[in-house]
Amino acid sequence: AFLENTFFTKSSRFILSGEGANDMFTVNEYGDISVNAMLDREKKSVYKLSASLIDSMSRKPLDKDDTFEVVVLDINDNSPVFPPDLSGSISESSKAGAIVMTVNATDADDGSTPNGRIEYKLLNGTDLFNINNESVIRTLKSSLDREKQSQYIIAIKAKDMPGMENGNSATTTVTININDVNDNIATFKKGKYQFNVKEDSKLGTEIGLSSAGRVLGYLFAVLFYIKLVFSCRRTRHSVDIDFKSSLEVTAHEDVPNGLKSYALVNLKVLDINDNAPELINGNLHVCENDIAGTIIGTVGAHDKDESSKRFRFTLAKKSSNFSLHDNENNTASIELKQGGFSTERSMKYVLEIEISDGGTPEQKSINLIQIKVCTCQTGRRIEYCRAYAQTGVSVSALLAILLCIITILVIVILIVLRRRYQKEVLIAKSSGEIHEQLVTYDEEGGGEMDTNGYDVSILSSACHDSSFRPGTGPSLYAVVKKPPACKGDMGMMIEVKKDEADHDRDGIPYDTLHIYGYEGSESLAGSLSSLDSSSSGSNLDYDFLHEWGPRFRTLAQLYGVDGSDTDSSD
């Protein structure tokens, strides 16, 4: 815009005054008016200004002041806006074309222009409802059935500049509830009901009611009272109910041959505030270098009851060293009143904290916290705690110690049993038993490769050739010539015993076969028993004992050998 005046000269100038003068609007020396800032029609649509023409030298007016208005034209810079929580309702027996509700969106732009005019459109549910440009929602069908669907949620789009592709738009959802009419027999409204009962409810407590529908063309209400006839209780982890959690309730018309309907009722046991809060995070310590005002830790609380609560923390007994500050977020801070703690002192610091849960009825608990005095590193990291040094062991260490003890006990028991078994075997043997050892066997157990037996015939060293005589004088040591083994009853008996052991299916395949109580006849070694030690009746010649020297003279005399010849030879 620009200003004109017949008195305008080179020495004159225009001056603006009024709304937005020299701020929103300015004028130059030629009368051109300029806009210096963004205009918003929705905030202010008209500005009233006044223009003056003065002499630039004398500052005197050259003409009368003139007033004018600056009108701000609208542009499409706003979108339609819906009101919140739109909902409507209609009866299920309504005819097609019935009005459901009216939806009004607003646009801040000029309503006299297309910028502020709004058109509406349904985005879903078009088979049941429609909307016109007057924002009226109507039904298209008369077959709405609340028993099939009791609620519809439809989306509506509002757009300005009708008939044009461009323009601003907005969408919203509208809830349409279908109202029930009396068109069904007496039935439950739902096939399943949910009722709540507190865990401390007494017998006979009323815990719920329900209603049924229509009969014979008129409305009536049938009330069903469900009373608690069994007790129930809640444990720490679960709800223990000694009655079934589901009941079947029957509704019938109070007329002859009335129809019946059924519903399932679920009973939920509700928690009550019957547990006191418990302290958590109670492991606190004081460092030697802590000063007054230091927060040494934060404690919290836990409640076994399910309902959410806000715990309150207080000191049950005042302390001269510590103070408690409730953080009002279910935690509390422990703060030092003074410093100068030392690990050299054996004094115990105990805090008694009272915690209340604020429930109904309110539950409280008093918790004891033992505070350790420690030598700390940077960041209050514990280096050494003297007064409360740990004297116990961990669970894993206890298990390891217990396992070692059990292992030692098992080993000791096995050793004792083995020694007892060996002792019983030794006791069972008779001192008079004489046994031979047979080392040649078909099967040998593992680890018995080094078994060295002795030849039985070594005892028969006395069976020798009588013509054998040493050519020299008597030697200092006995020289025994091993004669060939004499085969007799002993060998046959060993073969029989060996064959019996080979064919014994119930026996164990031993490496060594022991035979007791029988030596066999004609043994070359003779009997080793002192009862049979007699030279009478023996067909053996023991003269060779004299040839073994003076050391065996006594033995030769015991066997009845005449030593005259030997003595004469000496």
Beta strands, then each sheet from edge to edge (+ up, - down):
strand 1: 12-18
strand 2: 25-27
strand 3: 33-35
strand 4: 46-55
strand 5: 66-71
strand 6: 86-91
strand 7: 99-102
strand 8: 118-122
strand 9: 129-131
strand 10: 136-139
strand 11: 151-160
strand 12: 169-179
strand 13: 192-198
strand 14: 206-210
strand 15: 214-215
strand 16: 218-219
strand 17: 224-227
strand 18: 232-234
strand 19: 239-241
strand 20: 246-252
strand 21: 260-270
strand 22: 278-280
strand 23: 284-287
strand 24: 295-302
strand 25: 312-315
strand 26: 322-326
strand 27: 331-336
strand 28: 349-356
strand 29: 364-376
strand 30: 382-385
strand 31: 435-438
strand 32: 513-516
sheet 1: 1+ 4- 5+
sheet 2: 2+ 3-
sheet 3: 6+ 12+ 11- 8+
sheet 4: 7+ 10- 9+
sheet 5: 13+ 21+ 20-
sheet 6: 14+ 17-
sheet 7: 15+ 16-
sheet 8: 18+ 19-
sheet 9: 22+ 24- 27+ 26-
sheet 10: 23+ 29+ 28- 25+
sheet 11: 23+ 29+ 30-
sheet 12: 31+ 32-
end
